[in-house]
């Protein structure tokens, strides 16, 4: 019971941080109750898939799909931009988490266990969420971010080259998350490549989003 409660608390904390960061990046109003609701559903699905069936890869993919569906159907983002938001949010959050994991593993914090509880894992989730919250708060406070996401979810959009490239960058997002899991379990000595890859993809997102926001179409 304690394992389930801890899993749910930290899952909701992480998913809420991911949504918070995404909304701040794209200057979208927050829906606190809906974010908590989405986090509870994601946490419950994750617990069942990972703990009852031991399917970590399926868990990762299902979480990605759920985030996309919540952006699209719960928060009423246009389906095209929901895909882009999902990709960027995941790249940003996974860059934070993979970097913190490297730091915590080198300092041996990640390996902490107390009374059979993986304290290091929960600390990684906590610090990842905290960093995402602080970054999102900073973006909002400084009035940074992008505002090209349309308000009407069913409105027609003009898909230019920037949009197509942004969507193309979204395609490998879920794959890289799965790749991160593989490197974590089998190729830790090369794990440093994961945050580098995340940073590269995120740079492409930010560069193209900035050009799109300024109307620099080509």
Backbone bond lengths (Angstrom), bond angles and torsions (degrees), N, CA, C in turn:
res aa  C-N    CA-C-N  psi(-1)  N-CA   C-N-CA  omega(-1)  CA-C   N-CA-C  phi
1 X - - - 1.460 - - 1.526 111.45 -
2 X 1.344 115.48 -41.76 1.462 119.96 178.72 1.516 110.85 -63.50
3 X 1.345 116.64 -41.31 1.468 120.47 178.24 1.524 110.78 -59.17
4 X 1.332 116.11 -42.97 1.464 120.18 -179.59 1.523 111.29 -64.75
5 X 1.325 117.01 -44.10 1.464 120.56 -179.28 1.526 111.58 -64.08
6 X 1.330 116.55 -44.25 1.465 119.94 178.39 1.522 110.97 -64.05
7 X 1.335 115.72 -42.18 1.462 120.22 179.35 1.528 110.48 -59.84
8 X 1.328 116.98 -45.63 1.462 121.41 -178.02 1.531 111.46 -66.64
9 X 1.317 116.41 -43.64 1.471 119.99 -178.92 1.522 111.14 -59.99
10 X 1.314 116.69 -48.50 1.458 119.64 -177.11 1.532 112.24 -76.06
11 X 1.314 117.49 -27.93 1.468 120.09 175.30 1.522 110.45 -67.02
12 X 1.332 116.20 -44.58 1.471 120.33 177.88 1.519 110.18 -64.54
13 X 1.323 117.03 -39.31 1.461 120.94 178.23 1.523 110.82 -60.40
14 X 1.327 116.52 -44.74 1.469 120.31 -178.67 1.522 112.33 -69.08
15 X 1.326 116.77 -47.73 1.456 119.81 -178.18 1.527 110.65 -64.27
16 X 1.322 117.57 -37.71 1.468 121.21 177.90 1.527 110.57 -63.94
17 X 1.331 116.06 -40.40 1.458 120.60 178.60 1.526 110.88 -64.28
18 X 1.332 116.33 -39.79 1.465 120.50 179.10 1.528 110.65 -63.32
19 X 1.341 117.17 -46.59 1.467 120.34 178.48 1.528 110.99 -64.42
20 X 1.326 116.75 -42.73 1.456 121.59 179.55 1.524 110.89 -57.87
21 X 1.330 115.99 -47.29 1.460 120.94 179.82 1.527 110.79 -62.52
22 X 1.326 117.02 -43.42 1.470 120.54 -179.58 1.523 111.24 -62.64
23 X 1.325 117.53 -43.83 1.458 120.76 -179.35 1.520 111.59 -65.75
24 X 1.325 117.12 -36.52 1.460 120.03 178.55 1.527 111.23 -70.52
25 X 1.339 116.50 -38.19 1.463 119.98 179.27 1.528 110.54 -61.79
26 X 1.337 116.43 -37.05 1.463 120.14 -176.39 1.531 113.61 -106.60
27 X 1.333 117.02 16.49 1.472 122.77 174.38 1.530 112.12 52.60
28 X 1.315 116.11 47.76 1.462 121.73 179.21 1.525 108.65 -108.60
29 X 1.330 116.00 140.79 1.462 120.51 -179.54 1.527 110.76 -60.16
30 X 1.333 115.78 144.92 1.457 121.13 179.56 1.522 111.22 -82.46
31 X 1.331 115.35 144.37 1.460 122.45 174.79 1.527 106.72 -123.70
32 X 1.330 115.53 86.30 1.467 121.21 -169.36 1.524 113.04 -59.23
33 X 1.331 117.22 -48.12 1.461 120.18 -177.72 1.518 111.15 -64.61
34 X 1.323 116.39 -39.88 1.459 120.07 179.52 1.533 111.00 -67.26
35 X 1.332 116.35 -35.49 1.463 120.36 178.81 1.524 110.44 -64.45
36 X 1.334 117.01 -44.56 1.463 121.29 178.36 1.529 110.34 -63.74
37 X 1.330 116.06 -41.68 1.466 120.84 178.56 1.528 110.52 -60.50
38 X 1.331 116.46 -46.67 1.462 120.58 178.83 1.526 110.90 -62.08
39 X 1.343 116.44 -40.39 1.453 120.59 179.79 1.518 112.69 -63.73
40 X 1.331 117.25 -38.59 1.469 120.94 178.46 1.523 111.43 -64.90
41 X 1.326 116.15 -42.76 1.472 119.91 178.78 1.530 110.37 -64.40
42 X 1.325 116.47 -45.23 1.458 120.06 179.75 1.521 111.38 -62.79
43 X 1.335 116.75 -42.41 1.452 120.48 179.75 1.521 112.24 -63.52
44 X 1.334 116.65 -42.08 1.460 120.76 -179.96 1.527 110.75 -64.71
45 X 1.331 116.91 -46.12 1.467 120.49 178.10 1.527 110.37 -60.17
46 X 1.326 116.51 -43.84 1.458 121.00 -178.46 1.524 111.33 -62.38
47 X 1.320 116.66 -42.29 1.465 120.21 -178.84 1.525 110.96 -64.01
48 X 1.324 116.39 -44.58 1.472 120.34 -179.40 1.522 110.92 -63.21
49 X 1.323 116.75 -47.75 1.465 120.69 -175.97 1.524 111.76 -68.42
50 X 1.330 115.86 -42.71 1.471 119.57 -174.06 1.532 112.36 -81.31
51 X 1.337 117.65 -44.47 1.459 120.33 -174.27 1.533 113.10 -87.95
52 X 1.314 117.29 -35.21 1.467 119.18 -178.48 1.521 112.76 -83.90
53 X 1.340 115.55 -32.16 1.462 118.96 -175.63 1.535 113.19 -117.51
54 X 1.337 117.36 -13.40 1.462 120.40 178.34 1.513 114.19 66.58
55 X 1.326 117.39 29.77 1.470 121.77 -177.54 1.527 109.60 -103.69
56 X 1.325 115.59 80.15 1.460 120.68 -175.24 1.524 112.04 -63.95
57 X 1.334 117.56 -42.07 1.471 120.67 -178.65 1.525 110.54 -65.07
58 X 1.331 116.76 -43.40 1.465 120.56 178.26 1.527 110.03 -63.10
59 X 1.319 116.23 -36.42 1.466 120.78 177.56 1.522 110.60 -61.27
60 X 1.324 116.50 -47.35 1.470 121.17 -179.58 1.528 110.75 -59.89
61 X 1.324 116.68 -46.83 1.459 120.86 -179.14 1.526 111.71 -65.94
62 X 1.337 116.98 -40.75 1.462 120.21 -179.72 1.527 110.97 -65.70
63 X 1.335 117.25 -37.14 1.462 120.42 177.98 1.520 110.61 -64.17
64 X 1.314 116.73 -40.40 1.468 121.06 178.79 1.530 110.33 -62.90
65 X 1.325 115.87 -45.36 1.469 120.69 -179.99 1.524 110.67 -64.62
66 X 1.330 117.42 -39.76 1.459 120.81 179.37 1.527 111.38 -64.08
67 X 1.326 117.16 -41.41 1.471 120.27 177.94 1.525 109.84 -60.24
68 X 1.325 116.33 -45.73 1.465 120.39 177.99 1.527 110.99 -59.50
69 X 1.327 116.68 -46.14 1.471 120.61 -178.78 1.519 111.62 -64.10
70 X 1.316 117.43 -37.42 1.466 119.95 179.08 1.523 110.86 -68.91
71 X 1.331 117.93 -41.68 1.462 119.91 175.74 1.525 110.55 -58.49
72 X 1.313 115.27 -42.66 1.462 121.13 -175.40 1.532 112.75 -76.79
73 X 1.324 117.71 -52.40 1.462 121.26 -169.42 1.536 113.98 -96.20
74 X 1.323 117.57 -30.54 1.464 119.68 -179.16 1.523 111.79 -91.97
75 X 1.328 116.51 -45.00 1.459 120.09 -177.89 1.526 112.24 -94.65
76 X 1.313 116.34 -0.10 1.467 123.37 171.32 1.526 113.44 60.47
77 X 1.319 115.63 43.51 1.462 121.62 172.52 1.518 108.08 -89.68
78 X 1.319 117.43 140.97 1.462 121.01 177.65 1.525 108.98 -52.53
79 X 1.314 116.94 137.48 1.466 121.83 -173.60 1.524 112.68 -54.58
80 X 1.323 117.29 -36.63 1.462 120.89 -179.90 1.529 110.38 -65.95
81 X 1.324 115.80 -47.38 1.462 119.95 -179.22 1.525 112.07 -76.26
82 X 1.329 117.14 -23.68 1.469 120.07 174.63 1.523 110.12 -62.36
83 X 1.325 115.91 -38.87 1.473 120.25 177.85 1.524 110.44 -65.13
84 X 1.338 116.74 -42.19 1.461 120.87 179.59 1.526 111.05 -66.50
85 X 1.330 116.66 -42.93 1.465 120.56 178.75 1.524 111.44 -62.39
86 X 1.322 116.05 -40.65 1.466 119.91 179.23 1.518 110.86 -61.59
87 X 1.325 115.60 -46.40 1.460 119.82 179.75 1.517 112.38 -61.45
88 X 1.341 116.86 -47.85 1.460 119.65 -178.38 1.526 111.71 -66.30
89 X 1.335 116.67 -42.27 1.465 120.14 -179.52 1.529 110.74 -61.15
90 X 1.330 116.06 -43.41 1.460 119.55 179.84 1.522 111.46 -66.37
91 X 1.324 117.45 -41.97 1.459 119.82 -179.93 1.521 110.64 -62.30
92 X 1.334 116.96 -43.04 1.461 120.75 -179.66 1.526 111.00 -65.25
93 X 1.330 115.98 -46.44 1.471 119.10 -176.65 1.524 111.41 -69.66
94 X 1.317 117.24 -40.50 1.457 119.98 -179.61 1.529 111.62 -70.27
95 X 1.332 117.74 -29.81 1.463 119.91 173.92 1.524 109.64 -63.36
96 X 1.338 116.23 -44.03 1.460 121.13 177.42 1.529 110.52 -60.86
97 X 1.334 116.27 -50.00 1.458 119.82 -174.22 1.521 112.92 -69.14
98 X 1.320 117.82 -41.83 1.469 119.80 -179.15 1.522 111.04 -66.51
99 X 1.335 117.51 -35.76 1.466 120.91 177.19 1.521 110.79 -67.06
100 X 1.334 116.26 -44.79 1.468 119.89 178.21 1.523 111.29 -64.39
101 X 1.334 116.33 -35.51 1.466 119.53 178.57 1.527 110.77 -61.69
102 X 1.331 117.00 -44.10 1.459 120.23 179.02 1.527 110.82 -60.57
103 X 1.322 115.83 -43.55 1.470 120.32 -179.63 1.525 110.82 -64.87
104 X 1.336 116.19 -46.13 1.461 120.09 -177.38 1.518 112.26 -69.90
105 X 1.321 117.37 -29.69 1.461 119.83 178.86 1.523 110.87 -74.36
106 X 1.336 116.15 -38.83 1.464 120.01 177.90 1.522 110.41 -64.43
107 X 1.327 117.01 -39.28 1.466 121.47 -179.59 1.532 112.51 -85.41
108 X 1.334 116.55 2.46 1.470 123.81 177.37 1.531 113.76 66.64
109 X 1.314 116.70 14.56 1.468 119.67 177.29 1.527 110.28 -72.71
110 X 1.322 115.62 -36.07 1.472 119.60 -176.12 1.521 111.96 -61.74
111 X 1.315 117.76 -29.69 1.464 121.30 -176.49 1.522 114.68 -83.99
112 X 1.337 117.65 5.71 1.458 120.11 -177.57 1.531 111.84 -67.38
113 X 1.328 115.04 133.22 1.470 122.26 174.99 1.528 108.30 -133.77
114 X 1.311 115.94 134.48 1.464 121.60 176.94 1.522 108.52 -130.92
115 X 1.322 116.18 118.32 1.468 122.14 -179.98 1.535 111.83 54.49
116 X 1.323 115.39 39.83 1.458 120.03 178.64 1.512 115.14 79.71
117 X 1.331 117.91 2.69 1.467 122.23 -179.68 1.521 108.92 -98.77
118 X 1.327 116.84 131.25 1.467 121.81 -179.69 1.525 109.77 -77.08
119 X 1.304 115.48 80.83 1.465 121.13 -177.15 1.529 110.88 -61.93
120 X 1.342 116.39 -38.73 1.458 120.51 -179.74 1.518 112.74 -59.52
121 X 1.327 116.28 -40.00 1.472 120.65 179.32 1.519 110.97 -64.08
122 X 1.334 116.07 -44.11 1.466 120.10 -179.99 1.526 111.38 -67.96
123 X 1.333 116.03 -34.66 1.464 119.21 176.56 1.525 110.85 -65.82
124 X 1.337 116.20 -39.27 1.464 120.05 177.31 1.525 110.13 -61.49
125 X 1.331 117.35 -45.21 1.456 120.88 178.54 1.530 110.97 -62.49
126 X 1.328 115.97 -42.52 1.464 120.16 -178.48 1.532 111.69 -64.05
127 X 1.327 116.32 -48.79 1.462 119.65 -177.92 1.531 111.54 -68.70
128 X 1.340 116.81 -32.73 1.466 119.87 176.41 1.529 110.43 -64.51
129 X 1.331 115.61 -46.71 1.464 120.22 179.25 1.524 110.96 -64.86
130 X 1.326 116.86 -42.35 1.466 120.94 179.88 1.529 110.71 -61.38
131 X 1.326 116.54 -43.99 1.466 120.64 178.71 1.525 111.17 -62.31
132 X 1.340 116.31 -41.95 1.465 120.75 179.03 1.530 110.84 -64.26
133 X 1.328 116.51 -42.26 1.465 120.52 177.71 1.526 111.12 -62.14
134 X 1.322 116.41 -46.20 1.463 120.16 -179.19 1.524 111.43 -64.26
135 X 1.332 116.07 -41.14 1.459 120.12 178.39 1.529 110.49 -64.80
136 X 1.351 116.57 -43.39 1.455 120.23 177.69 1.521 111.98 -62.74
137 X 1.336 116.09 -41.38 1.468 120.43 177.95 1.525 110.63 -62.44
138 X 1.330 116.57 -42.57 1.463 120.96 179.51 1.526 111.23 -62.52
139 X 1.334 116.00 -44.03 1.466 120.36 178.89 1.524 110.60 -60.95
140 X 1.343 116.14 -43.50 1.450 119.75 178.83 1.515 112.67 -67.64
141 X 1.332 116.77 -40.84 1.472 121.72 -178.72 1.521 111.31 -64.91
142 X 1.325 116.54 -39.13 1.465 121.56 -179.26 1.531 112.16 -86.94
143 X 1.335 115.70 1.78 1.468 121.23 -179.60 1.529 111.79 56.37
144 X 1.320 114.72 40.29 1.460 120.56 175.42 1.525 108.00 -88.50
145 X 1.310 116.05 -167.73 1.458 119.54 178.25 1.509 112.61 96.13
146 X 1.329 115.33 -176.40 1.455 122.08 -174.69 1.526 110.05 -122.39
147 X 1.321 115.89 150.48 1.468 119.15 -178.46 1.521 112.95 -130.07
148 X 1.331 116.87 32.41 1.469 118.93 -179.73 1.533 112.85 -91.73
149 X 1.344 117.30 -0.69 1.464 119.65 177.49 1.530 108.88 -73.32
150 X 1.326 119.61 122.69 1.473 121.63 -177.76 1.519 112.35 -67.98
151 X 1.331 116.14 148.82 1.467 121.79 -179.78 1.525 112.39 -75.32
152 X 1.328 116.92 -31.25 1.461 120.39 -176.25 1.528 110.42 -91.48
153 X 1.328 117.32 118.37 1.472 119.92 -176.65 1.519 113.95 -68.97
154 X 1.330 117.37 -23.50 1.461 120.24 -176.73 1.525 112.84 -105.91
155 X 1.333 115.96 5.86 1.460 118.60 -178.74 1.517 112.35 -73.87
156 X 1.317 115.98 157.27 1.454 120.13 177.82 1.522 109.75 -77.87
157 X 1.306 116.25 142.69 1.457 120.69 178.97 1.519 109.13 -125.14
158 X 1.336 114.10 148.87 1.459 119.82 176.91 1.521 107.94 -92.08
159 X 1.310 115.84 115.24 1.465 120.39 -177.07 1.524 109.04 -92.47
160 X 1.334 115.31 106.93 1.451 121.17 178.34 1.517 111.50 -99.57
161 X 1.317 116.45 -168.35 1.462 120.95 -177.95 1.522 111.52 -66.33
162 X 1.344 115.95 -37.31 1.460 118.47 179.42 1.526 110.85 -60.80
163 X 1.327 115.89 -44.98 1.463 120.08 -179.05 1.523 111.40 -63.00
164 X 1.331 115.92 -41.57 1.459 120.24 -179.15 1.529 111.50 -64.20
165 X 1.334 116.20 -39.49 1.457 119.48 179.70 1.523 110.30 -70.43
166 X 1.338 116.65 -40.26 1.460 120.23 176.58 1.527 111.10 -59.57
167 X 1.328 115.49 -42.17 1.460 119.62 178.66 1.528 110.35 -65.89
168 X 1.331 116.34 -37.66 1.467 120.20 179.02 1.528 110.66 -64.40
169 X 1.331 116.86 -35.65 1.456 120.42 177.39 1.526 111.58 -68.49
170 X 1.329 116.19 -23.60 1.460 121.10 179.79 1.524 111.77 -72.69
171 X 1.318 116.39 -32.09 1.468 121.44 -174.98 1.524 112.89 -54.38
172 X 1.354 119.35 -47.37 1.482 117.69 -177.41 1.523 114.06 -80.48
173 X 1.338 118.43 -0.81 1.464 120.37 -174.50 1.524 112.48 -58.53
174 X 1.328 116.69 -52.57 1.464 120.09 -179.80 1.525 110.82 -64.17
175 X 1.324 116.64 -36.58 1.463 120.59 179.25 1.522 111.01 -62.82
176 X 1.341 116.51 -40.51 1.464 119.69 -178.69 1.525 110.86 -68.01
177 X 1.331 117.15 -34.62 1.457 120.26 176.72 1.530 110.39 -62.99
178 X 1.336 116.33 -42.32 1.472 120.43 176.23 1.521 110.13 -65.69
179 X 1.332 116.57 -39.75 1.460 121.52 178.65 1.526 110.74 -61.14
180 X 1.331 115.81 -37.56 1.463 120.44 177.84 1.525 110.47 -60.43
181 X 1.320 116.27 -41.46 1.466 120.85 178.23 1.515 110.87 -63.53
182 X 1.326 117.12 -40.69 1.464 121.37 -179.97 1.530 110.90 -65.23
183 X 1.330 116.68 -44.77 1.463 120.35 179.05 1.524 110.51 -63.90
184 X 1.333 116.07 -37.62 1.466 120.53 179.27 1.528 111.08 -61.53
185 X 1.326 117.63 -38.86 1.459 121.22 -175.43 1.523 113.63 -89.32
186 X 1.330 117.32 -28.35 1.464 119.05 -171.03 1.529 115.99 -124.87
187 X 1.320 117.90 -26.94 1.463 120.17 -173.54 1.525 111.19 -132.11
188 X 1.333 115.70 52.42 1.461 117.70 -175.58 1.525 112.33 -59.63
189 X 1.332 117.78 -32.31 1.456 120.36 -177.67 1.523 111.98 -62.24
190 X 1.334 116.89 -18.85 1.466 120.84 178.03 1.538 111.68 -111.66
191 X 1.320 116.64 14.86 1.466 120.13 -175.65 1.524 112.08 -63.02
192 X 1.333 117.34 -25.25 1.463 120.65 -179.23 1.533 112.00 -60.13
193 X 1.346 116.10 -19.94 1.461 119.66 179.00 1.529 111.63 -68.97
194 X 1.339 116.96 -26.36 1.461 120.91 -176.81 1.526 111.87 -64.53
195 X 1.346 119.95 -54.72 1.472 117.69 177.46 1.521 113.54 -61.57
196 X 1.325 117.03 -30.18 1.466 119.48 176.78 1.528 110.57 -65.05
197 X 1.329 116.07 -41.65 1.463 120.56 178.86 1.531 110.54 -66.36
198 X 1.352 115.79 -42.81 1.463 120.07 176.59 1.522 110.66 -58.85
199 X 1.325 116.28 -44.19 1.466 120.77 -178.30 1.519 110.74 -63.18
200 X 1.329 116.86 -39.09 1.463 121.15 179.97 1.527 110.79 -64.56
201 X 1.334 116.97 -47.72 1.460 120.74 178.71 1.528 111.25 -64.44
202 X 1.329 116.74 -41.38 1.455 120.06 -179.58 1.517 111.42 -65.34
203 X 1.327 116.81 -36.52 1.463 120.38 176.31 1.520 110.39 -60.35
204 X 1.342 116.25 -42.09 1.464 119.74 177.48 1.514 111.60 -62.42
205 X 1.321 117.32 -42.72 1.470 121.50 176.53 1.529 110.80 -58.30
206 X 1.325 116.12 -51.24 1.457 120.69 -174.96 1.526 111.54 -65.86
207 X 1.328 116.16 -40.96 1.469 120.33 -179.60 1.523 111.09 -62.93
208 X 1.326 116.48 -49.19 1.457 120.43 -178.71 1.529 111.83 -69.78
209 X 1.331 116.95 -36.86 1.462 120.15 178.15 1.518 110.91 -64.44
210 X 1.331 116.17 -38.20 1.464 120.19 178.21 1.519 111.35 -65.22
211 X 1.327 116.62 -42.20 1.464 120.17 177.99 1.529 110.84 -66.34
212 X 1.320 116.18 -39.13 1.462 120.77 177.77 1.522 110.86 -64.36
213 X 1.319 116.38 -41.82 1.457 121.30 -178.39 1.522 111.47 -65.23
214 X 1.337 116.02 -33.22 1.469 120.39 -179.44 1.520 111.40 -87.01
215 X 1.326 116.63 -4.86 1.462 120.07 178.88 1.497 113.55 79.16
216 X 1.335 117.06 22.25 1.476 120.25 -179.75 1.528 108.86 -86.09
217 X 1.299 117.07 71.79 1.458 121.04 179.54 1.527 109.90 -80.23
218 X 1.331 115.29 155.52 1.465 120.06 175.95 1.500 110.13 -144.43
